[in-house]
Amino acid sequence: MRLSRHTDYALRVLIHLATRPERLASIAEIARAYGISENHLMKVVHMLGRAGFIRTVRGRGGGIALARAPEAIGIGEVVRHGEPDLNLAECGSCVIAPACGLNGALGEALGAFLAVLDRYTVADVTRRKTDLAALLGITSESAMPHGPVPLPQPRRGEQGGANELPRSSNGVWE
């Protein structure tokens, strides 16, 4: 099985964000780090935001950040959101489909594949944060030139939604 480029990029975005969860990142920064298209990455970021994996902050100083702790984002969950069609073969139009056992075997294989991915989170695949940051060109100085970036509070009367990041006692988004 091969994941689509869309899902591959979605996982890369989450890995990038988990490498320095205390700060916002831009789409341009992530695209540069991986050498991938900014335009394609915008579509990926849109999907991740709609699915509740990331939070976007508009305006000057805006960017994207994880909406949940890396431990709460399952790799299998991300793959399911990124892959709209996980069928391994198109058996529906095949003349032998009614008597063939291949579809059942492929379904079982897909289930095993997703079961393994379900055992891992973004935190699991980003344990070597220092190495990842170095490979992505993220340094403490370049990542946070003015310290942690506080994200804006919800407007008066708004409740923090599912994409709200938790704040620490000093008011900085965690």
N, C-alpha and C positions, 0 to 999 in steps of 0.2 A: 504494500500500500504506500502511496506517495501522497503527502499532504500538499494542498494547493499553495501557491505563492502567497495568497491572501492569509492563510492560516500560519504559514511560516513567518510572515511579517508581523502578524498579531503576537505571536510568541516572542519575537525579537523585541517588539515595543515593550511588552511586559517585563522582559528580562532587563532591558535598559532602564526602565523606571524603577525596578526593584533594586538596581545596583546603587542608586542614590535616592531612597524614598523620601528623604527630608527636603527635596527640592522639586521645583517644576522643571520640565524639559520641553523643548519645542520640537515640532515635527521636523523642522529643518536640521536641528541638531542630531536627531535620531537618524534621519536620512543620510546625513554626512558620515555618521559613525559607522553605518553599515554599508555605505555606498549604494543606496537604493533610491528609487524614484520618490520624490516628495509628493507628487500627485497621487501615486498609488497608495502611499502611506496615509494620506488624508482620508481615503476611503476606509482603510483599515482602522484608523483612529476613530472614525465615525461609528463603525460597527462596535468597537470596544467600549465606547461611551454609551451607546444605546443598550448594550448588554450589561452595563454596570461594572465593568472591570476597571475603567479609568474615569477620572473626573477632569473636565476641561475648564479652564479659567480663561475668559476672554479679556481682551484689552491689553494695554501696555503692561509689560511684566507678566503677562499671562502665560499659559502653557498647559501641559498635561501632567497628571500624577496618578498613581494608583488610587482607586476608590476604596479598596479593601486592603487589608494586610496581605502581604505575599503568601502567608500561610493559609489564607482563606480563598485563594484563587487556584483551582484545580486545573491541571494541564488538560485532562480529559474534557472538562467543561469548556475550556477555550476551544479545543479542537471541534467539539460538537457545534459550537456557535460559528466557527469559521468554515466548516464543511457542510454546506446545505444538503449535499447528496452523498451519503456514506456507502451507497450500494457499490459493491466491488465488481459486479457484473450486471448487465442488462438482460435479465432472464425472462422478463415479461413477454417479449415478442418472439422468443425462441420456440420452435416447434416441439422440442422435447421437454420443455419446462414442466408439464404435468407429471412426467415420470422421472425426471432427473433429480438426483440428490445433491448436485453441486451447490445450489442456492443455500441449502441448509448448512453445508460445510463452510461456505463462505461467510454465512451469518455467524456461525460459531467462531470463526477466525476473527471476524471484526469485533465480536464481543470480547474475545480474549485481548485483542489489541487495546481496546478502550478501557478494559479492566486494569491493564498495566498502567496506562496513562492516568487513570483515576487515583492511583496510589501516589502520585507526585503532585506537588504544588509548585508555584513560582518560587517560593522560598527554597524548596529542595534543589531546584536547578540554578539557584543563584548563591549558593553557599560560599563560593570563592569570589566575593564581591571585589576585593582589591585587585585580583587578576582580571576580572571582567571590566572593571573601571579602567584599568590600564589599557586593555585591548580596545576598548571603545573610545579611548582618548578623553575620559572623564577624570579630571583631577580634583582634589579638594578645592584648589584655587579657582579653576575654571568652572567647577560645578556650582560653587556658592561664593561668588566674589564679595557679597555683603552679608554672609551668614545665611541661615535658613530663611526661606521665603514664606512669610505668612500669607495664607490664602484668604480671600475676602470672606466676610461673614455673610450668611443669607440676609436678604433685605428684610426690613421690618415687616413682621406678619408672616414671613415665610418660615416653614419648617425645614430643617435640614433633611434632604431626601436621601435615597439609598446611595447616591453618589457623593454624599458629604464625607469629607475626611475628618477623623477624630482630632481634636485639639489637645495638646498637652496643657499642663497647668500654666505655662508661660505664654499661651496663645498661639504657638506655632503649630502648623498642621503636621501631624505625624504621618 
